[in-house]
Amino acid sequence: MAISVEQKVGLFFLAALILVAVMIELVEDWRPFEDQYPYIAKFSSAVGLKVGDPVRIAGVNAGKVKKISIEDSQVRVDFFVNREDSVREDSLAQIRQTSMLGGVFLGLDFGTPESPLLPPGSLVRTENPTNLDQLITNIDRNQDRVLRPLGDIIENSREPLTETVNRLERIVTKIDKGEGTLGRLVNNPALYDELTTMSVRLNQLLAKLESGEGTLGKLIDDPALYDNLNHTMINLADLTDQIKSGKGTFGKLLTDDRLYEETTLTFANLGEITEKINQGEGTLGRLMNDGVLYDNVRDSMARINSIVAKIDDGQGTLGRLVNEDDLYRDAKTTLHKVEKAVDGISDTGPLSALGVVLGTLF
């Protein structure tokens, strides 16, 4: 059977695609126009690393892994980089994870600028990677170390926690039913109305204060109050300075040593006087300590009270003088007669004056 031109073209195109795929697979690392500087790294484990994985310097692709083999109980990794000045003697190679989902790469750091460049073909310092299985084992071990005591604590606290939850549930039920103070606060609509009214009044009060109304508003907004207060503080500071410097009466009271000495002397004299009084010396000491004098004074006061009572009752001459009006009227009449007699004497002679006086009086 003859093959048509269309079929020949299709077969040729398919063969060309297969050839391109084979060439890409076989000559993937063949880069004739790119410089390659080979290096060696040795690890105790290279889990996940395979030929063709990228070599990255500070996260930037800079080469590939060419070969992985076992040498002297270690994993030897042959790789290349495309820059001659990329690897230094203190550069460090590590097998790192691309992500938690998988994939690894060979990572290099720059090293220090002072360190000399490492010649191609040399062995690069390495740091053994953390195996994923080992990492999971460590996580399990740490999880067991942390969660086991936590589980024991939860197990030991199960009954108190259950009781606490039950109590909280009972409290919430009471609050929901409006029982107790908190329940009434939550369920009473009148409280909301009162709080709303209080909030409105408070806002009105704050608005008045802000506008300077009322005494408190003036205290807040009136700059004269600040000026007066500032002036008062200045005067108070001046007064304090004057007191400290000993000016004025109060300043002298605080700073003059003579006041202290005189006060000390006064208290000493008072102490001596008190001592003498306690010992019964002097008039005041005898008044304070002599019992006979107290009895005499008491008897005298009793007699005086008796005399005053008799006078008040009208007894005796003094009592009658104090309480009877007749004596007052008689004395007044006599004084009038004496005045008349004196007037007559001034107008007559001695004998006639004697007769006038006698006639006036009798």
C-alpha positions as CSV (number, residue, x, y, z in Angstrom):
1,M,0.0,0.0,0.0
2,A,1.4,3.4,-1.0
3,I,1.9,6.1,1.6
4,S,0.5,9.5,0.8
5,V,2.4,12.7,1.0
6,E,0.3,13.9,4.1
7,Q,1.2,10.7,5.9
8,K,4.9,11.1,5.1
9,V,4.9,14.6,6.4
10,G,3.1,13.5,9.6
11,L,5.6,10.6,10.2
12,F,8.5,12.9,9.6
13,F,7.1,15.5,12.1
14,L,6.5,12.8,14.7
15,A,10.1,11.4,14.3
16,A,11.5,14.9,14.6
17,L,9.6,15.4,17.9
18,I,10.9,12.1,19.2
19,L,14.5,13.0,18.2
20,V,14.2,16.4,19.9
21,A,13.0,14.8,23.1
22,V,15.8,12.2,23.1
23,M,18.4,15.0,22.4
24,I,17.0,17.1,25.3
25,E,17.1,14.1,27.7
26,L,20.6,13.0,26.6
27,V,22.3,16.3,26.2
28,E,20.5,18.3,29.0
29,D,23.8,19.2,30.6
30,W,25.6,19.9,27.4
31,R,26.1,23.7,27.4
32,P,28.9,24.5,25.0
33,F,28.7,28.3,25.6
34,E,28.6,28.2,29.4
35,D,31.6,27.9,31.8
36,Q,31.5,25.1,34.3
37,Y,33.7,25.0,37.4
38,P,33.5,21.6,39.1
39,Y,33.6,21.0,42.9
40,I,33.1,18.2,45.3
41,A,31.0,17.9,48.5
42,K,30.8,15.0,50.8
43,F,27.8,14.3,53.2
44,S,26.9,11.6,55.6
45,S,23.5,11.4,54.0
46,A,22.0,12.9,50.8
47,V,18.3,11.9,51.1
48,G,16.3,13.3,48.2
49,L,19.2,14.7,46.3
50,K,19.5,13.5,42.7
51,V,21.6,14.2,39.6
52,G,20.4,17.3,37.8
53,D,19.2,19.0,41.0
54,P,20.1,22.7,41.0
55,V,23.0,24.3,42.8
56,R,22.0,27.6,44.3
57,I,24.2,30.3,45.8
58,A,22.1,32.5,48.3
59,G,19.0,31.1,46.6
60,V,20.0,31.9,43.0
61,N,20.6,29.1,40.5
62,A,24.3,28.9,39.8
63,G,24.9,25.3,38.6
64,K,23.8,21.7,38.8
65,V,24.6,18.3,40.5
66,K,26.5,16.1,38.0
67,K,27.1,12.9,39.9
68,I,26.2,11.3,43.2
69,S,28.3,8.3,44.5
70,I,29.4,6.6,47.7
71,E,33.1,7.1,48.7
72,D,34.7,6.1,52.0
73,S,31.3,5.6,53.8
74,Q,30.2,9.0,52.6
75,V,28.0,10.4,49.9
76,R,30.1,12.2,47.3
77,V,28.3,14.9,45.3
78,D,30.0,16.2,42.2
79,F,28.6,19.5,41.0
80,F,29.6,22.6,39.0
81,V,28.9,26.3,39.2
82,N,29.0,28.8,36.3
83,R,31.1,31.5,38.1
84,E,34.7,31.1,39.0
85,D,34.5,33.6,41.9
86,S,31.4,31.9,43.5
87,V,33.1,29.5,46.0
88,R,35.6,30.4,48.7
89,E,37.5,28.4,51.1
90,D,35.1,29.1,54.0
91,S,32.0,28.6,51.8
92,L,29.5,26.0,53.2
93,A,27.5,23.5,51.2
94,Q,24.2,22.2,52.5
95,I,21.4,20.0,51.2
96,R,18.2,22.1,51.7
97,Q,14.5,21.6,51.2
98,T,12.8,23.5,48.4
99,S,9.5,23.4,50.3
100,M,7.7,21.2,52.8
101,L,6.0,19.4,49.9
102,G,9.3,18.0,48.7
103,G,12.2,18.8,46.4
104,V,15.8,19.5,47.4
105,F,18.8,21.5,46.1
106,L,22.4,21.9,47.0
107,G,22.9,25.3,48.6
108,L,26.1,27.3,48.9
109,D,26.8,30.6,50.8
110,F,29.2,33.3,49.7
111,G,31.7,32.9,52.5
112,T,33.6,35.8,53.8
113,P,35.1,38.4,51.4
114,E,38.5,38.0,53.0
115,S,38.7,34.3,52.4
116,P,40.6,33.3,49.2
117,L,38.8,31.7,46.3
118,L,38.6,27.9,46.3
119,P,40.2,26.3,43.1
120,P,37.9,24.3,40.9
121,G,37.9,20.5,41.6
122,S,38.5,21.2,45.4
123,L,36.4,19.8,48.3
124,V,33.9,22.2,49.7
125,R,33.1,22.3,53.4
126,T,29.7,20.8,54.2
127,E,27.1,20.7,56.9
128,N,25.1,17.5,57.2
129,P,21.5,18.1,56.4
130,T,18.6,17.2,58.7
131,N,16.9,14.1,57.5
132,L,13.2,14.4,57.0
133,D,12.7,11.1,58.8
134,Q,14.9,12.3,61.6
135,L,13.0,15.6,61.7
136,I,9.7,13.7,62.0
137,T,11.2,11.5,64.7
138,N,12.4,14.5,66.6
139,I,9.0,16.1,66.2
140,D,7.3,12.9,67.5
141,R,9.7,12.7,70.4
142,N,9.2,16.4,71.3
143,Q,5.4,16.0,70.8
144,D,5.4,13.0,73.2
145,R,7.5,14.9,75.7
146,V,5.2,17.9,75.6
147,L,1.8,16.3,75.2
148,R,2.2,13.5,77.6
149,P,2.5,15.8,80.7
150,L,-0.2,17.9,79.2
151,G,-2.4,14.9,78.9
152,D,-1.7,13.9,82.5
153,I,-2.6,17.4,83.6
154,I,-5.8,17.3,81.7
155,E,-6.6,13.8,83.0
156,N,-6.0,14.9,86.6
157,S,-8.0,18.1,86.1
158,R,-10.9,16.4,84.4
159,E,-13.2,16.4,87.4
160,P,-12.5,20.0,88.5
161,L,-12.8,21.1,84.8
162,T,-16.1,19.3,84.5
163,E,-17.4,20.9,87.7
164,T,-16.2,24.3,86.6
165,V,-18.0,23.9,83.3
166,N,-21.2,22.8,85.0
167,R,-21.0,25.8,87.3
168,L,-20.5,28.2,84.4
169,E,-23.4,26.6,82.6
170,R,-25.6,27.1,85.7
171,I,-24.5,30.7,86.0
172,V,-25.2,31.4,82.3
173,T,-28.6,29.8,82.7
174,K,-29.4,32.0,85.7
175,I,-28.2,35.1,83.8
176,D,-30.3,34.1,80.8
177,K,-33.4,33.8,83.1
178,G,-32.7,37.2,84.6
179,E,-31.9,35.9,88.1
180,G,-29.5,37.8,90.3
181,T,-28.0,41.3,89.8
182,L,-26.1,40.4,86.6
183,G,-29.2,38.7,85.2
184,R,-31.3,41.7,85.8
185,L,-28.6,43.9,84.3
186,V,-28.6,41.8,81.2
187,N,-32.4,41.2,80.8
188,N,-34.0,44.3,82.3
189,P,-34.9,46.8,79.5
190,A,-35.5,49.6,82.0
191,L,-31.8,49.5,82.7
192,Y,-31.0,50.1,79.1
193,D,-33.4,53.0,79.0
194,E,-31.8,54.5,82.2
195,L,-28.3,54.0,80.8
196,T,-29.4,55.7,77.5
197,T,-30.9,58.6,79.5
198,M,-27.8,58.9,81.6
199,S,-25.6,58.8,78.5
200,V,-27.7,61.6,76.9
201,R,-27.5,63.7,80.1
202,L,-23.8,63.1,80.3
203,N,-23.3,64.2,76.7
204,Q,-25.3,67.3,77.4
205,L,-23.2,68.0,80.5
206,L,-20.0,67.5,78.6
207,A,-21.3,69.8,75.8
208,K,-22.0,72.5,78.5
209,L,-18.6,72.0,80.0
210,E,-17.0,72.3,76.5
211,S,-18.9,75.5,75.8
212,G,-17.8,77.0,79.1
213,E,-21.2,77.1,80.8
214,G,-21.6,76.9,84.5
215,T,-18.9,77.1,87.2
216,L,-17.1,73.9,86.2
217,G,-17.2,75.0,82.5
218,K,-15.6,78.3,83.4
219,L,-13.0,76.5,85.5
220,I,-12.1,74.5,82.4
221,D,-12.3,77.2,79.7
222,D,-11.7,80.5,81.4
223,P,-8.0,81.5,80.9
224,A,-8.3,84.1,83.8
225,L,-8.4,81.1,86.2
226,Y,-5.1,79.9,84.9
227,D,-3.6,83.4,85.2
228,N,-4.9,83.8,88.7
229,L,-3.7,80.4,89.7
230,N,-0.3,81.1,88.1
231,H,-0.1,84.4,89.9
232,T,-1.1,82.8,93.2
233,M,1.6,80.1,92.7
234,I,4.2,82.9,92.0
235,N,3.2,84.8,95.2
236,L,3.3,81.5,97.1
237,A,6.8,80.9,95.8
238,D,7.8,84.4,96.8
239,L,6.3,83.9,100.2
240,T,8.2,80.6,100.6
241,D,11.4,82.3,99.6
242,Q,10.8,85.1,102.2
243,I,10.1,82.5,104.9
244,K,13.2,80.6,104.0
245,S,15.3,83.8,104.1
246,G,13.9,84.6,107.6
247,K,11.8,87.7,106.6
248,G,8.6,88.5,108.4
249,T,7.2,87.1,111.7
250,F,6.7,83.6,110.4
251,G,10.2,83.6,108.8
252,K,11.7,84.6,112.1
253,L,9.7,81.9,113.9
254,L,11.2,79.3,111.5
255,T,14.8,80.5,111.2
256,D,15.6,82.5,114.4
257,D,17.5,80.3,116.9
258,R,16.6,82.7,119.7
259,L,13.0,81.6,119.5
260,Y,14.1,78.0,120.0
261,E,16.3,79.0,123.0
262,E,13.5,81.1,124.5
263,T,11.0,78.3,124.0
264,T,13.3,75.8,125.6
265,L,13.9,78.2,128.5
266,T,10.1,78.8,128.9
267,F,9.5,75.1,129.0
268,A,12.2,74.7,131.5
269,N,10.7,77.4,133.7
270,L,7.3,75.8,133.3
271,G,8.8,72.6,134.4
272,E,10.3,74.2,137.6
273,I,6.9,75.9,138.4
274,T,5.1,72.6,137.9
275,E,7.6,70.9,140.1
276,K,7.1,73.5,142.8
277,I,3.3,73.2,142.5
278,N,3.5,69.4,142.8
279,Q,5.7,69.8,145.9
280,G,3.2,72.3,147.5
281,E,5.4,75.3,147.4
282,G,3.9,78.8,147.1
283,T,0.3,79.9,147.1
284,L,-0.8,77.9,144.1
285,G,1.1,74.9,145.3
286,R,-0.7,75.1,148.6
287,L,-4.0,75.6,146.8
288,M,-3.3,72.4,144.7
289,N,-2.0,70.2,147.6
290,D,-3.4,71.5,151.0
291,G,-6.5,69.6,151.9
292,V,-7.3,71.9,154.8
293,L,-7.4,74.9,152.5
294,Y,-9.9,73.1,150.2
295,D,-12.1,72.3,153.2
296,N,-12.0,76.0,154.3
297,V,-12.8,77.2,150.8
298,R,-15.7,74.7,150.6
299,D,-17.0,75.8,154.0
300,S,-16.7,79.5,153.0
301,M,-18.5,78.9,149.8
302,A,-21.3,77.1,151.7
303,R,-21.7,80.0,154.1
304,I,-21.7,82.5,151.2
305,N,-24.4,80.5,149.6
306,S,-26.4,80.5,152.8
307,I,-26.0,84.3,153.2
308,V,-27.0,84.8,149.5
309,A,-30.0,82.6,150.0
310,K,-31.2,84.6,153.1
311,I,-30.7,87.9,151.2
312,D,-32.7,86.5,148.3
313,D,-35.4,85.5,150.8
314,G,-35.5,89.0,152.3
315,Q,-34.1,88.0,155.7
316,G,-32.1,90.5,157.8
317,T,-31.3,94.1,157.1
318,L,-29.5,93.6,153.8
319,G,-32.3,91.3,152.6
320,R,-34.9,93.9,153.4
321,L,-32.8,96.5,151.7
322,V,-32.6,94.3,148.6
323,N,-36.2,93.1,148.5
324,E,-38.5,95.8,150.1
325,D,-39.6,98.8,148.1
326,D,-40.7,100.9,151.2
327,L,-37.2,101.6,152.2
328,Y,-36.4,102.9,148.7
329,R,-39.4,105.2,148.9
330,D,-38.6,106.5,152.4
331,A,-35.0,107.2,151.4
332,K,-36.2,109.0,148.4
333,T,-38.6,111.2,150.5
334,T,-35.8,112.0,152.9
335,L,-33.5,113.1,150.1
336,H,-36.2,115.5,148.9
337,K,-36.6,117.0,152.3
338,V,-32.8,117.4,152.6
339,E,-32.7,119.2,149.3
340,K,-35.5,121.6,150.5
341,A,-33.6,122.2,153.7
342,V,-30.4,123.1,151.9
343,D,-32.3,125.5,149.7
344,G,-33.8,127.2,152.8
345,I,-30.4,127.5,154.5
346,S,-28.9,129.3,151.6
347,D,-31.6,132.0,152.0
348,T,-31.6,132.6,155.8
349,G,-29.2,133.1,158.6
350,P,-27.7,130.6,160.9
351,L,-30.5,130.6,163.6
352,S,-33.2,130.7,161.0
353,A,-31.4,127.9,159.1
354,L,-31.4,125.7,162.2
355,G,-35.1,126.3,162.6
356,V,-35.7,125.5,159.0
357,V,-33.8,122.3,159.2
358,L,-35.6,121.2,162.3
359,G,-39.0,122.2,160.9
360,T,-38.3,120.4,157.7
361,L,-37.1,117.2,159.3
362,F,-39.8,117.1,162.0
